[in-house]
Amino acid sequence: MAFTSNLRRQHRLILDKASKLDRLADSDVEKSATDVRNVVAELAGVLRVHLAMEDGVLFAGLREKSDPDLRAVAERFGDELQLLSGELDAFLARWKSPCEIAMAGPQFLSEWRAVAAALRRRINREEEEFFPLVDRYYAADPSARAR
């Protein structure tokens, strides 16, 4: 099993929640504000676990590896993750209740679309650029997992 398998599984779950939120928000965000907020909360929970694993385990561990290229890429992706986390936190803090969502539907939609686009770009980059590098590293040196 690839080192990043669990993170990839979480990506699929995040994307599923994001798509569900897209469908709800596109229908009539004001009328479905309670359902929208519930999906936002579900997405937030999955994201918090995922971001904690990436930052606290994956990036922290890779920053200590002897491979300078891997360390540099991990540092770059980790720094970018901090920026995205800030955007996500701001979005979640702003949209805490169904009433807030219902009263400002167009603003919610605009902000959600920007956050969703950033999130999807990040996941695509991790899946296409970063995770293959990590998986190759650990496949070449399985004992590195324990270090």
Protein Blocks (a to p, Z undefined) as FASTA:
>chain_A
ZZklmmmmmmmmmmmmmmmmmmmmmmommlmmmmmmmmmmmmmmmmmmmmmmmmmmmmmm
mmmpmblklmmmmmmmmmmmmmmmmmmmmmmmmmmbfklmmmmmmmmmmmmmmmmmmmmm
mmmmmmmmmmmmmmmmmmmmmmlmmZZ
